[in-house]
């Protein structure tokens, strides 16, 4: 094999790993019941492929090859544990592996006869990686590693953190799951609600960082957005009866549809009311509206993600900014504040009220939030207040608020935007 051919094989292997690493890890994790171990065996298979494929050629079924290699490494480990006096449960895992090793089908699965409400390897992996015993930051990092197929370097770059910090966070998360003996399973129905909320929160946090980066030189993180969208779409396929799963997917699809119009060619942010809506992605809008329809037909009261998706749908359906149905948006925010009250939601509701009923109505709500300690360092509070003051003609006060907001954000693009608004105060939303 020539050097160019070997390079092409490595690139295809990287693409296979990016798309299917989660399934390989999930399949191994189903048997060893440990996320860290499953990932190690899968990475052993990846290393073996990097050594063998450029030399021997790419196999006809690359995912099956990786899965089988990882399975054999895990089987060797379990045999060693058994000989060293492993527990009876480990022997049971080995028997499962022996069954797989004898299978003629390289992609064969362990029988799905466990008593989980939802028996799917990927679902087990997602619920384990997003377990509530981990901090939100650790859940995000571990989920991107095992579900998104990202390297530690890529995750560190996405969150603008030192690679060593992210690596430590991931290692500690795996250790915490192992020490707590977190079962590699989907929680039973009685526990599903709280655990599903944790999974959705992780995907939502990843997407939020992609939508509006908290720090750094760029406002948008398209790569991180793709990972969040992918996780949301996977979850929809695995849990088709959960309305909030579709609600979150709809919210992300509809919000992501604006990305092409959300920054200029040089990365300067463009506020929602100033965006060229002809550049919004029609495919993502269709996906989002379809997911929202699925969420609304699942039955029961609408959850916070579905309500936020309904708000995003109001923007998506308005071909011009002036066509936006702010009355409906303000009503949706009323409903959202009723089931998921928070100062941030109240601030967003104030914006909608201002658009529907005038800036003074919105400012009256904002003034009640200025002393909230949870918003003490939230730069969007003075930003919104500055916008409303500008619309009321109180230009000097507006300028001071925009300047204060600029000192509070760690994102360079947003700081530049806020300083520009301080120079020329006017209204704008995003």
C-alpha positions in Angstrom: 0.0 0.0 0.0 1.4 3.4 -1.0 1.7 6.3 1.5 -1.2 8.1 -0.1 -3.4 5.0 0.1 -2.4 4.5 3.8 -3.3 8.1 4.5 -6.7 7.7 2.8 -7.4 4.6 4.9 -6.6 6.5 8.1 -9.0 9.3 7.1 -11.8 6.8 6.4 -11.1 5.2 9.8 -11.3 8.6 11.5 -14.7 9.1 9.8 -15.9 5.7 10.9 -14.8 6.4 14.4 -16.5 9.8 14.5 -19.8 8.3 13.4 -19.8 4.9 15.1 -17.6 5.2 18.2 -20.7 5.6 20.5 -22.3 2.4 19.1 -19.1 0.4 19.6 -18.6 1.7 23.2 -22.2 1.2 24.0 -22.1 -2.4 22.8 -19.1 -3.2 24.9 -20.4 -1.2 27.8 -23.6 -3.3 27.8 -21.5 -6.3 28.9 -18.7 -4.9 31.0 -21.1 -2.4 32.6 -18.4 0.3 32.9 -18.1 3.3 30.6 -14.4 3.8 31.2 -13.5 0.2 30.5 -15.8 0.1 27.5 -14.1 3.1 26.0 -10.6 1.7 26.7 -11.4 -1.5 24.9 -12.9 0.5 22.0 -9.8 2.7 21.8 -7.6 -0.5 21.9 -9.5 -1.6 18.8 -9.0 1.8 17.2 -5.2 1.7 17.8 -5.1 -1.9 16.3 -7.0 -0.6 13.3 -4.5 2.3 12.9 -1.7 -0.2 12.9 -3.3 -2.9 10.7 -5.5 -1.2 8.1 -2.9 0.9 6.4 -0.8 -2.3 6.1 -3.4 -4.9 5.3 -6.1 -2.9 3.8 -9.5 -1.7 5.1 -11.9 -4.5 6.0 -15.3 -4.9 4.2 -17.2 -4.2 7.4 -15.1 -1.6 9.4 -17.5 -1.1 12.2 -17.9 -4.9 12.7 -14.1 -5.2 12.7 -13.7 -2.6 15.4 -16.6 -4.0 17.5 -15.2 -7.6 17.2 -11.7 -6.5 18.1 -13.0 -4.5 21.1 -15.1 -7.5 22.2 -12.1 -9.8 22.1 -10.0 -7.4 24.2 -12.9 -7.2 26.7 -13.3 -11.0 26.7 -9.6 -11.4 27.5 -9.9 -9.0 30.4 -12.9 -10.8 31.8 -11.2 -14.2 31.6 -8.2 -12.7 33.5 -10.6 -11.4 36.1 -12.2 -14.8 36.4 -8.9 -16.5 36.9 -7.9 -13.9 39.4 -11.0 -14.6 41.5 -13.6 -12.3 39.8 -17.1 -12.1 41.0 -19.9 -14.3 39.7 -21.4 -11.3 37.9 -18.2 -11.0 35.8 -18.5 -14.7 34.9 -21.9 -14.0 33.7 -20.6 -11.1 31.5 -18.0 -13.5 30.1 -20.6 -16.0 29.1 -22.4 -13.2 27.2 -19.1 -12.4 25.5 -18.4 -16.1 24.7 -21.8 -16.2 23.1 -20.9 -13.2 21.0 -17.5 -14.5 20.1 -19.0 -17.7 18.7 -21.6 -15.8 16.7 -21.1 -16.0 12.9 -22.5 -12.4 12.7 -19.7 -10.0 13.5 -22.2 -7.4 14.4 -24.3 -9.7 16.6 -25.8 -8.5 19.8 -26.5 -9.8 23.3 -30.1 -10.8 23.5 -32.2 -7.8 24.6 -33.8 -9.7 27.4 -33.0 -7.4 30.3 -36.0 -5.9 32.1 -35.2 -2.3 31.2 -38.2 -0.3 30.0 -36.1 0.6 26.9 -33.5 -1.9 25.8 -31.0 -0.1 23.6 -27.2 0.1 24.0 -26.9 3.7 22.9 -29.6 4.8 25.3 -27.9 3.0 28.2 -24.6 4.8 27.3 -26.3 8.2 27.2 -28.1 7.8 30.5 -24.9 6.6 32.1 -22.7 9.4 30.8 -25.3 11.9 31.9 -25.8 10.5 35.4 -26.9 13.2 37.9 -24.0 12.2 40.3 -21.7 14.1 37.9 -21.5 17.8 37.7 -23.1 19.4 34.6 -19.6 20.2 33.3 -18.4 16.6 33.7 -21.6 15.3 32.1 -21.1 17.5 29.1 -17.4 16.5 28.6 -18.0 12.8 29.1 -21.0 12.8 26.8 -19.1 14.6 24.0 -16.3 12.1 24.5 -18.3 8.8 24.4 -21.4 9.9 22.5 -20.0 12.5 20.2 -16.7 10.8 19.4 -14.7 14.0 20.1 -11.2 13.9 21.3 -10.1 15.5 24.5 -8.3 18.1 22.5 -11.5 18.9 20.5 -13.6 19.2 23.7 -11.1 21.5 25.3 -11.1 23.6 22.2 -14.9 23.7 22.1 -15.1 24.9 25.7 -11.9 27.0 25.7 -10.5 25.1 28.6 -6.9 23.6 29.0 -6.8 20.1 27.6 -5.4 18.9 31.0 -8.5 20.3 32.7 -10.9 18.5 30.4 -8.9 15.3 30.6 -9.0 15.4 34.4 -12.7 16.1 34.3 -13.4 13.1 32.1 -11.2 10.7 34.1 -12.8 11.8 37.4 -16.3 11.4 35.8 -15.5 7.8 34.8 -14.0 7.1 38.3 -17.1 8.5 40.0 -19.4 6.3 37.9 -17.3 3.3 38.7 -17.0 4.1 42.4 -20.8 4.6 42.7 -21.4 1.4 40.8 -23.8 3.2 38.5 -25.6 0.5 36.5 -25.2 0.6 32.7 -28.9 0.7 32.0 -31.8 2.9 31.3 -33.6 3.7 34.6 -36.9 2.0 35.3 -40.0 3.9 34.5 -40.4 5.3 38.1 -36.9 6.9 37.8 -37.0 7.8 34.1 -38.3 11.4 34.5 -35.5 12.8 36.6 -32.8 10.9 34.8 -34.2 11.9 31.4 -34.2 15.5 32.6 -30.4 15.2 33.2 -29.8 13.8 29.7 -31.8 16.7 28.1 -30.0 19.3 30.3 -26.6 18.0 29.1 -27.6 18.3 25.4 -29.2 21.7 26.0 -26.0 23.0 27.7 -23.9 21.8 24.8 -26.2 23.5 22.4 -26.3 26.7 24.4 -22.5 26.9 24.3 -22.6 26.4 20.5 -25.4 29.0 20.1 -23.7 31.8 22.1 -20.2 31.0 23.3 -19.6 32.2 26.8 -16.0 33.2 26.1 -13.4 33.4 23.4 -13.1 35.1 20.0 -16.1 33.5 18.2 -19.8 33.9 19.0 -20.9 30.7 17.3 -19.5 27.1 17.6 -20.9 25.3 14.5 -19.0 22.1 15.3 -20.4 21.9 18.8 -23.9 22.7 17.4 -23.6 19.7 15.1 -22.8 17.4 18.0 -25.8 18.7 20.1 -28.1 18.3 17.1 -26.8 14.8 16.5 -27.4 13.8 20.1 -30.9 15.2 20.0 -31.8 13.4 16.8 -30.4 10.1 18.2 -32.5 10.5 21.4 -35.6 11.2 19.3 -35.1 7.9 17.5 -34.6 6.0 20.8 -37.4 7.6 22.8 -40.2 8.3 20.3 -42.9 8.6 23.0 -41.2 11.3 25.1 -42.6 14.8 24.1 -39.8 16.8 25.7 -37.2 14.9 23.7 -38.8 16.1 20.6 -39.3 19.5 22.2 -35.6 19.9 22.7 -34.8 18.7 19.2 -37.3 21.2 17.8 -35.8 24.0 19.8 -32.3 23.2 18.6 -33.2 22.7 15.0 -35.2 25.9 14.8 -32.5 28.0 16.6 -29.7 26.5 14.5 -31.6 27.4 11.3 -30.7 31.0 12.0 -27.0 30.4 12.2 -26.2 31.3 8.5 -27.7 34.8 9.1 -26.5 35.3 12.7 -23.0 36.5 11.9 -21.3 38.5 9.1 -18.6 37.1 7.0 -16.0 38.3 9.5 -17.9 36.8 12.5 -19.6 40.0 13.7 -22.9 39.1 15.5 -26.2 40.1 13.8 -29.2 40.6 16.1 -32.3 38.7 15.4 -34.4 41.6 14.2 -31.6 42.6 11.7 -31.0 39.2 10.2 -31.7 38.3 6.6 -34.4 35.7 7.1 -33.9 34.5 3.5 -30.6 33.0 4.7 -32.2 30.9 7.5 -31.9 27.2 6.7 -35.2 25.9 5.4 -34.3 22.2 6.0 -33.6 22.9 9.7 -36.8 24.9 9.9 -38.8 21.9 8.5 -37.1 19.5 10.8 -37.8 21.8 13.8 -41.5 22.3 13.0 -41.9 18.5 12.4 -40.2 17.8 15.8 -42.4 20.4 17.4 -45.5 18.7 15.9 -44.4 15.4 17.3 -43.8 16.9 20.8 -47.3 18.4 20.8 -48.9 15.1 19.8 -47.2 13.0 22.5 -49.9 14.0 25.0 -49.9 15.7 28.4 -48.9 19.3 29.2 -46.2 20.9 27.2 -42.8 21.0 29.0 -40.2 23.8 29.1 -38.3 22.7 26.0 -41.4 22.3 23.9 -42.6 25.7 25.0 -39.3 27.3 24.0 -39.5 25.4 20.7 -42.9 26.9 20.2 -41.4 30.4 20.7 -38.7 29.6 18.2 -41.4 28.5 15.8 -43.0 31.9 16.0 -39.8 33.4 14.7 -39.3 30.7 12.1 -42.8 31.3 10.7 -42.4 35.1 10.4 -40.9 35.9 7.0 -40.2 39.4 8.1 -39.2 40.6 11.6 -42.3 42.9 11.7 -44.5 39.9 11.1 -43.5 38.2 14.4 -46.4 37.3 16.6 -45.1 38.8 19.8 -48.5 38.5 21.5 -48.3 34.7 21.2 -44.6 34.7 22.2 -45.4 36.7 25.4 -48.2 34.2 26.2 -45.9 31.3 25.7 -43.4 33.0 28.0 -46.2 33.4 30.6 -46.7 29.6 30.4 -43.0 28.9 30.5 -42.6 31.1 33.6 -45.4 29.2 35.2 -43.9 25.8 34.9 -40.2 26.6 35.0 -39.7 29.9 36.8 -36.2 31.5 36.7 -34.8 35.0 36.5 -33.5 34.4 33.0 -36.9 33.3 31.8 -38.4 36.4 33.4 -35.9 38.5 31.6 -36.8 36.9 28.3 -40.5 37.4 29.1 -39.8 41.1 29.7 -38.4 41.3 26.1 -41.4 39.7 24.7 -43.8 41.9 26.7 -41.9 44.9 25.5 -42.2 43.9 21.9 -45.9 43.1 22.3 -47.0 46.0 24.6 -44.3 48.6 24.4 -40.8 49.2 26.0 -42.1 50.6 29.3 -44.1 47.4 30.0 -40.9 45.4 29.5 -38.8 47.8 31.5 -41.2 47.6 34.5 -40.5 43.8 34.6 -36.7 44.3 34.2 -36.5 46.7 37.1 -37.9 44.0 39.4 -34.9 41.8 38.3 -32.1 44.2 38.9 -31.5 43.2 42.5 -31.7 39.4 41.8 -28.4 37.9 42.9 -28.7 35.2 40.2 -28.4 37.9 37.6 -25.7 39.9 39.3 -23.1 38.8 36.7 -25.4 38.2 33.8 -24.5 40.6 31.1 -27.8 40.3 29.2 -29.6 42.0 32.1 -27.9 45.4 31.5 -28.0 44.7 27.7 -31.8 44.3 27.7 -32.2 47.2 30.0 -30.1 49.3 27.7 -32.2 48.3 24.7 -35.4 49.3 26.4 -34.0 52.6 27.7 -32.9 53.4 24.1 -36.4 52.6 22.8 -37.8 55.0 25.4 -35.3 57.8 24.3 -33.2 57.6 27.5 -30.0 57.5 25.4 -27.4 58.4 28.1 -28.8 55.7 30.5 -28.9 53.2 27.7 -25.3 53.9 26.8 -24.2 53.3 30.3 -26.0 50.0 30.4 -24.4 48.8 27.2 -21.0 49.7 28.5 -21.7 47.9 31.7 -22.8 44.8 29.8 -19.6 44.9 27.7 -17.5 44.7 30.9 -19.4 41.6 32.0 -19.1 39.3 29.0 -16.1 37.1 28.3 -16.9 36.8 24.6 -14.8 39.1 22.5 -17.4 39.3 19.6 -20.2 40.1 22.0 -18.2 42.7 23.8 -17.5 44.5 20.5 -21.2 44.4 19.6 -22.2 45.9 23.0 -19.6 48.7 22.8 -20.9 49.5 19.3 -24.4 49.7 20.7 -23.1 52.0 23.4 -21.8 54.3 20.8 -25.1 54.3 18.8 -27.9 53.0 21.2 -30.9 51.6 19.4 -33.2 48.6 19.9 -32.3 45.1 18.9 -33.1 41.5 19.9 -31.5 38.1 19.8 
